[in-house]
Amino acid sequence: MSAPAQKSAKRPDPDSVLVAIAEYANSFSIQSTQAYNTARYCLMDTLACGFQALQYPACTKLLGPVVPGAAMAGGARVPGRTRAR
């Protein structure tokens, strides 16, 4: 019997569409004050919706580990939640 083939840990090159989007986002220069204000309002609205969702157990139960008994040292920080000690 032969040994199983080793899988490479090297990541494949990213999709060309993703590269194009990343290059556009990295090099685009926003000149409009209205665009900045709109983006700020969208961010504030998104955070407010997330903070409001923390009031509902159906939402907060999704913040725990997916695998029962799994532990992640340090875990992930969630805006609006205090860090468990």
C-alpha positions, 0 to 999 in steps of 0.5 A: 500500500502506498502512503496517502498523498500529502496536501499542500498548505500553500494557499491558491492564488486569489480569484482575479475578480477578488484581486480587481475589487481589492485593488479598486478599493485600495486605490480609489480616492473619495472626494465627496463629503456626502459619500463620507457622511453617508458611509458614516451614517451606514456604519452607525446604523449597522452598529445600532442594529447590532446593539439592539439585537443584543437585547434578544436571546434568540440573537445572543445565543448565536454568539457562543461556540458552534461546537459544544465544549469548544474553547477559544482562548481569548475568543472574538470580541463582539461590539456591545458585549463585555468580555467574560472573565 
